[in-house]
């Protein structure tokens, strides 16, 4: 059982592009999977659906009972990548295909580093500070489960190929994540993950 509490965060944000389509993002997520029940049912929660390789690396077991996410972005898939710069965990959002890159070591730092990286990326995309804070607070608990979507895994594999093929690797994982947000994705009707994420969250709400 893995539980982490998340404090509020405030940011300054730049303007952002808002020209992609969101219509197909939710429609493609129609399969279900197991999650572990943690704490009270009213507690904020998000599920990280990890490949077997990543579950073994993190030394956690997939959960068995379903619990719905409380954040607007919903759940994520995650995998362990071996890149020229070292081992990296990639988390890809189930709805928008937003990618978050996190150092793989140490494994116990994965959850807090995910919570640090996500608002940093949303900030760079132009999402308003109070919207970011609300989204992060909605992930008050993180639970692990097995993967469930071939669509998300397929997009994750495409991102992994693009990362491996890069001739220039800055080592700045927020920057490298943002480069992926400009990748046109078939499941989004060739929309961009960053733009779809901004559309879903409502950058200026």
N, C-alpha and C positions, 0 to 999 in steps of 0.2 A: 504494500500500500504506500503510495507516494503522494504527499500533500505539501504544498507550498503556499504561503500567503503572499499577496502582492500588494505593495503600497501604491498610493496615487503618484502620478508623474505629471509634470507640466513641461511644455516645450514651446519653442518658437518655430514657426513653419513657413517655408517658401511657397510661392504659387505652384500649381500643378496642372498637368494636362488632364483633360476630362473628355476625351473624344472616342473612347472605346465602348463597345456594346457589352451589356450585362445579361441580356435576355436568356442566354443559354446556360449560364453558370449554375443556377440551381437545378435546372431541368435534368442535368446529366447525373445528379447524385440521387439515385433511386435504390441503391442497395444498402443493406444494414449490416452492422457488425457488433461484436461484444465489447463492453467496457466494464471497468471495475467500479463498484459503488464505493464512494469515499465520503465519509462525513454525512451531514444532513442533506436531504434532497433539495433544500432551498439554497444550498451553497453554490457559488459560482464554480463552473467546471468546464474544462476543455480536454479533449482526448487527443493524444499523439499516437497515431497508428503506425507502428514501427515494423520494418522488415525483420525477419528472423535474425539476420546478421547483426542488426542494431540492438535488438532485444538482448542478444547474447553479450554484446559489448557492454551494454548498460547493466547487465545482470538483473533484469526485471522480467517478470512473466506477464503475458497478455491477460487482460481481465476477462471476465466471463459474463457480466451482466451489463445490459445497456443503460446508458444515462445520456440524456440529451444535452448538447452544449448550451451554455448561457451567453456566449459571446456572439456578436453579429457575424463574425467571420466563420465561426463554427470550428470543426475539427481539422486536423492536419495529418498528413502522412510524412514519414521521415525515414531516411536511409543513411548508411555510412558510406562515404566516398573516399577513395584513395587518389589524391591529386598530387601534382608535382610539389606543391607547397606543404604537403602533409595530409593527415587524415582530417576530414571535415564531415560534419553532419549537415545534411540538407533537409529542411522541413518545407513541405509544399502544401499550401492551403487547399482544402477539398473543394471549395466553391470558386475561388478566383485564381488558383494556381500561383499565387504569390509565393516566392521562394525566399527562405531565410537560411543563410549559411552560418554555422556555428562551429568553433573548434571542437574536435572530438575528445580531447583530453583536457582535464580529467573527466571521466564519464559522469561523476556526481555533480559536475557543474553545468550539465546540459540544460536543465530546466531554468535555473536562474539566468544563464546566458541567453536562452531563447527569449525570456522576458525582457532582457536588456536590448536584444537585437531587434525584436519586433517593433517596439515604439520608435526606435531610431530610424528604421526603414519607413514606417508610416509617416514620420515627421518629414523625411526627405521627399516623400511623395506629395506632400502638401496637405495632409490630413490635419484638421484643426486640433489644438492641444486638448480641449475637453473631450473630443471624440476619441482621441488616443487613450486618454485616461480612463474613459468609460470602457473601452475595449479591453484594456489590460486588467482592469478591476473585475471584468466578467470572466477572467481566467484564474479565479482565486485558487482553484485546485487543478492539478494536472494529473491525468490518469493515462495509463498505457494500455494499448490494445493491438491486436494483429491488424495487418493491412486488409482493406476490403474493396478497394476500387482499382480496377485495371486502368481506367482512364487516367487517374492521378499518377499511378505508378509509371504509365507510359510517358507522361509529361515529365516526370522526375528523371526518367532515363534520358530523355532528350536534353534536359538541362545538364545532366552529368556529362553527356557527350560534348556539349558546348564548352563546359568548364575544362574538360580534359584537352580540348583542341585549342585552347587559348595560348597564344604565343607570349602574351604579357600577363603576368599574375602579380597583382599589386600587394597581396597579402592582407588588404583591408577588406574584411568579409562583408561589411555593410556596402561598400562600393561594389564589390563583386556581385552581391545579391541584387543591387539596383540595376546592374547591367543585364541581368536575366529578366527583369520586369519589362524590358522593351522587346522581348521575344514574342512574335506573333504565334498564337497557339490555336491549333485546330479545334479543340473542345470549346474554345471561346469564340468560334467563328472568326478566327484570325485576329481577335482582339488581343490587347496586351494585358498581362496580369496586373501591372501597376495601375493602369487606367480602370480596369474592372474593379479592383479593390477600392479605389477612390470613389467610384460610382456606388458601390455597395455601402460603404461607410458614410457617404455624404460628407465630403471634405470640409464643408463650411457649416455643418449643422450646429 
